[in-house]
């Protein structure tokens, strides 16, 4: 059977379909639980959550499902705070703030790792089945602590070299994120530009070099993409944008409608919102900030500077200034329930195998 392999057996799920850990409120407990209840692996994107929010969300998920689920964390990045750089970025962002009636720029504090460390302890205390990581590999001590508590650890890679690094670190499995993916990608050992390798080319090369189970990601939205992932050498498929447009997703209505009504050539990669390259729907903010991209503060500092703008733009229905993350396969996305999406994927795969 297509859905029975090392990955499904190890995690204890019916289908090797994983919902990406999209941070920023998209992965509601309802979305995560719905995916797990439908036989896949739901993932809470906890990258921007405070420790108490992380615990509350995990506990809510556990109330909604008895099946395995994951929590995704961002491996901490701690760039130096450059006041001159921040002042310049704030000057460029001032017109957007004025238009949205935002009175002042946010305070930028030195980036700390304390929240990440507290989240790790919460994941252990709450006995979360799977913990996944993006933007790098945490310390061996962190991975060892999780594994000693019988928590499956999952990494993210955008090159074969990064996949090997994940395997060497002790990761149980790794998401191979092709360049078609929406939002931020998990590149950490090379430049973003050098890691722009498509899913079709990335998966078989990694499969020939790495022994731990691979999970294909990037541009996968239906049964054809999932089945293709297995043929290429993966044992699972991770989808983000396809779940973003589902009823249970916490993405706001404007974001969902934008994804459902655009075409594949209306996307752009930008650092303007967060200081880290990410794929989203091309809009006025991206166009106006493009000339400044090389001089913006790095992630997560720029992300802090634009947070109010993105939030207030959403409240005021100003999609031209929102970060509308989206992968390269928007035409396959639909407004439907999680159960309808997974049922459709399973049906497509089984029909193709007849």
Buried (B, 14 or more C-beta within 10 A) or exposed (E): EBBEBBBBEBBEBBBBBBBBBBBBBBBBBBBBBBBBBBBBBBBBBBBBBEBEEBBBBBEBBBEBBEBBBBBBBBBBBEBEEBEEBBEBBBEBBEEBBEBBEBEEBEEBEEBEEEBBEBBBEBBBEBEBBBBBBBBBBBEEEBBEBBBEEEBBBBBBBBBBBBBBBBBEBBBBBBBBBBBBBBBBBBBBBEEBEEBBBEBBEBBBBBBEEBEBBBBBBBBBBBBBBBBBBBEBBBBBBBBBBBBBBBBBBBBBEBBBBBBBEBEBEEBBBBBBBBBBBBBBBBBEBBEBBBEBBEEBBBBBBBBBBBBBBBBBBBEEEBBBBBBBBBBBBBEBBBEBBBBBBBBBBBEBBBEEEE
